[in-house]
C-alpha cells in the first residue's frame, strides 16, 4: 500500500462552484443538502464527510449584503425614473427581497462549505484519504 500525500491540492473555485450547485465539493456528483439548508453528513456518491462545516452566520450575512445592494439600486433607479407611490415600491421590492434572499441563501452556504473544504478548515483536513482506505500513521 502506498503512502498518501499530506498536501493534496484542492481547487477553491471548483469547490465553491460545486457548492453553489448544491453538490459535494469533493466529487461534484452527490447532493450537499438533505433539506433546504441542512447539509448532509456525508456525500452519497464519494463518502466525503460534510458535517464538519461551520458556516454559522456567514451565509445570511453575505446574502443580506448582496441582496441589499441589488434591491437598494433597484429602489433608487425606479424612484429616479418614475417616482411611484410607496405602495408600488412595497409591492415590488418586498417580494423581490424575499425571493432573492431565499434563492441565494443555500447557494451562498454551499459556496462557503466548498471554500471550507478546499481550504481544509474545521475538520476537512482529514478528508484527503478516501473513506475506503485507512489513513496511515507513523
Secondary structure, DSSP 4 states (H G I P E B T S, - for coil): -PPPPS-----HHHHHHHHHTTB-TTTS-SBSBSSSS-B-SB-TTT--B-TT---TTHHHHHHHHHHHHHHHHHHHHHHHHH---HHHHHHHHHHHHHHHHHHHHHHHHHHHHHHHHHTT-TTGGGGGS-TTSPPP--
